[in-house]
Amino acid sequence: MVLARRFGYLDPIPLLATAIGAAVRDMEYIQTHPTVVPKKGILIAEGMRGAGAILVNHNGERFIDELQTRDVVSEAILSQEGKTAFLIFDQAIRDESKLVEEEAQKNSLVSGATLDELAQKIGVPADKLKDTISKYNSYVQSGKDPDCGRTKLAKKIETAPFYAVEVTPAIHHTMGGLVINTKAQVLGQDNKPIPGLYAAGEVTGGVHGANRLGGNALTDIIVFGRIAGEEAAAFAKAK
Ligand SMILES: Cc1cc2nc3c(=O)[nH]c(=O)nc-3n(C[C@H](O)[C@H](O)[C@H](O)COP(=O)(O)OP(=O)(O)OC[C@H]3O[C@@H](n4cnc5c(N)ncnc54)[C@H](O)[C@@H]3O)c2cc1C
C-alpha cells in the first residue's frame, strides 16, 4: 500500500499507519503562508509581492521586508493590530500578474481610483497610506529601502486604479508525518520497515526538516512518489 496525503497529521491515513505501529516525527512543526485571504482560504502567492506589491498594516504603514521568508513575514503580520495586513499594488503590477486576475475574479480585491478612495474603503488613514507609498516609491527610485531593508524593489506604485487585499497567515504545509527511509518504506517504532507499506509527500515527516523551501514539496512528491510506486510494484510482484 502506498500512502500519499497532504496535511498528514490531521488525516485518517497516518492514523491507519500508526495503528499498525508506524512511527511519526516532527508533528509539532508546520509551515505557515503569510498571505492568505482570511475566511476565504485563498492563497496569494509570493509572485504578487515579487511583482511589486507591498504590505501595510491597519495604520497604513509598512512593517516588514515583504520578500522575507514565510515564517518571518507571517510573524510580522501576526504582530500587527488585528493580525492581518493589506497587500497593496496598482494597475501596472496587476497587469503583470495572472494570479491577481484569478484573485480579482474571486472578489478578494478592493479597488480605488485614487489612494484616498482605496484607503477609505479599507479603513486605513489616507494620509498615512499616501505617505507610505510616496516613501516606498522614492526607495524604488534610489534602490534602497531604509525602512524595511527590501533589496528587490520592483516597481513604483503609481498607476491608478489602486488595489488592496487583506491577508493573514494560514497553515500551508505540515512538516511532520510518517517516518520513511530512502526506499519510501514506512518505518515502525522499532525503526524497521513495515512490510508492504510505502509513503510519499505530505503524509511523511522529516523530509524537509522543520521548515521547507517553497517549491520543494513538488520535488518531494515526484521523487518519493516514483520511488514508492516502484518499490510497491516490486514488492507486489515478489509476493
Ligand atoms: C495553496 C497551496 C499552494 C501550494 N503551492 C506549492 C508550490 O508552488 N510548490 C510546492 O512545491 N508546493 C506547494 N504546495 C504544497 C504542495 O502542493 C503539497 O505539499 C503537495 O501537493 C502534497 O502532495 P501529496 O500528494 O502528498 O498530497 P495531496 O496533493 O493532498 O494529494 C493527496 C490525494 O489523496 C486523495 N485522498 C485523500 N484521502 C483519500 C482517501 N481516503 N482515499 C482516496 N484518496 C484520498 C486526495 O483527494 C488527494 O488527491 C502548495 C500547497 C497549497 C495548499
PDBQT file of the ligand as one rigid body, heavy atoms in Angstrom, charges set to zero:
ROOT
HETATM    1  C1  LIG A 301      -2.433  26.553  -1.930  1.00  0.00    +0.000 C 
HETATM    2  C2  LIG A 301      -1.174  25.730  -1.951  1.00  0.00    +0.000 A 
HETATM    3  C3  LIG A 301      -0.184  26.052  -2.858  1.00  0.00    +0.000 A 
HETATM    4  C4  LIG A 301       0.980  25.296  -2.900  1.00  0.00    +0.000 A 
HETATM    5  N1  LIG A 301       1.967  25.627  -3.785  1.00  0.00    +0.000 NA
HETATM    6  C5  LIG A 301       3.075  24.886  -3.833  1.00  0.00    +0.000 A 
HETATM    7  C6  LIG A 301       4.110  25.199  -4.773  1.00  0.00    +0.000 A 
HETATM    8  O1  LIG A 301       4.010  26.155  -5.548  1.00  0.00    +0.000 OA
HETATM    9  N2  LIG A 301       5.218  24.403  -4.793  1.00  0.00    +0.000 N 
HETATM   10  C7  LIG A 301       5.359  23.354  -3.945  1.00  0.00    +0.000 A 
HETATM   11  O2  LIG A 301       6.373  22.654  -4.008  1.00  0.00    +0.000 OA
HETATM   12  N3  LIG A 301       4.393  23.035  -3.050  1.00  0.00    +0.000 NA
HETATM   13  C8  LIG A 301       3.263  23.772  -2.981  1.00  0.00    +0.000 A 
HETATM   14  N4  LIG A 301       2.302  23.448  -2.063  1.00  0.00    +0.000 N 
HETATM   15  C9  LIG A 301       2.470  22.224  -1.261  1.00  0.00    +0.000 C 
HETATM   16  C10 LIG A 301       2.191  21.014  -2.155  1.00  0.00    +0.000 C 
HETATM   17  O3  LIG A 301       1.124  21.308  -3.048  1.00  0.00    +0.000 OA
HETATM   18  C11 LIG A 301       1.802  19.791  -1.306  1.00  0.00    +0.000 C 
HETATM   19  O4  LIG A 301       2.791  19.567  -0.337  1.00  0.00    +0.000 OA
HETATM   20  C12 LIG A 301       1.675  18.575  -2.196  1.00  0.00    +0.000 C 
HETATM   21  O5  LIG A 301       0.683  18.770  -3.184  1.00  0.00    +0.000 OA
HETATM   22  C13 LIG A 301       1.311  17.364  -1.351  1.00  0.00    +0.000 C 
HETATM   23  O6  LIG A 301       1.097  16.292  -2.248  1.00  0.00    +0.000 OA
HETATM   24  P1  LIG A 301       0.564  14.927  -1.701  1.00  0.00    +0.000 P 
HETATM   25  O7  LIG A 301       0.455  14.018  -2.899  1.00  0.00    +0.000 OA
HETATM   26  O8  LIG A 301       1.372  14.488  -0.555  1.00  0.00    +0.000 OA
HETATM   27  O9  LIG A 301      -0.878  15.236  -1.119  1.00  0.00    +0.000 OA
HETATM   28  P2  LIG A 301      -2.155  15.798  -1.884  1.00  0.00    +0.000 P 
HETATM   29  O10 LIG A 301      -1.768  16.685  -3.018  1.00  0.00    +0.000 OA
HETATM   30  O11 LIG A 301      -3.038  16.334  -0.812  1.00  0.00    +0.000 OA
HETATM   31  O12 LIG A 301      -2.802  14.501  -2.539  1.00  0.00    +0.000 OA
HETATM   32  C14 LIG A 301      -3.473  13.561  -1.767  1.00  0.00    +0.000 C 
HETATM   33  C15 LIG A 301      -4.566  12.979  -2.625  1.00  0.00    +0.000 C 
HETATM   34  O13 LIG A 301      -5.163  11.906  -1.916  1.00  0.00    +0.000 OA
HETATM   35  C16 LIG A 301      -6.573  12.000  -2.058  1.00  0.00    +0.000 C 
HETATM   36  N5  LIG A 301      -7.159  11.338  -0.914  1.00  0.00    +0.000 N 
HETATM   37  C17 LIG A 301      -7.219  11.784   0.339  1.00  0.00    +0.000 A 
HETATM   38  N6  LIG A 301      -7.833  10.910   1.156  1.00  0.00    +0.000 NA
HETATM   39  C18 LIG A 301      -8.149   9.858   0.394  1.00  0.00    +0.000 A 
HETATM   40  C19 LIG A 301      -8.786   8.621   0.653  1.00  0.00    +0.000 A 
HETATM   41  N7  LIG A 301      -9.200   8.270   1.887  1.00  0.00    +0.000 N 
HETATM   42  N8  LIG A 301      -8.951   7.773  -0.378  1.00  0.00    +0.000 NA
HETATM   43  C20 LIG A 301      -8.519   8.092  -1.613  1.00  0.00    +0.000 A 
HETATM   44  N9  LIG A 301      -7.899   9.256  -1.918  1.00  0.00    +0.000 NA
HETATM   45  C21 LIG A 301      -7.714  10.119  -0.923  1.00  0.00    +0.000 A 
HETATM   46  C22 LIG A 301      -6.849  13.481  -2.116  1.00  0.00    +0.000 C 
HETATM   47  O14 LIG A 301      -8.087  13.721  -2.715  1.00  0.00    +0.000 OA
HETATM   48  C23 LIG A 301      -5.684  13.971  -2.949  1.00  0.00    +0.000 C 
HETATM   49  O15 LIG A 301      -5.956  13.909  -4.326  1.00  0.00    +0.000 OA
HETATM   50  C24 LIG A 301       1.142  24.205  -2.010  1.00  0.00    +0.000 A 
HETATM   51  C25 LIG A 301       0.138  23.883  -1.104  1.00  0.00    +0.000 A 
HETATM   52  C26 LIG A 301      -1.002  24.647  -1.063  1.00  0.00    +0.000 A 
HETATM   53  C27 LIG A 301      -2.078  24.259  -0.063  1.00  0.00    +0.000 C 
ENDROOT
TORSDOF 0
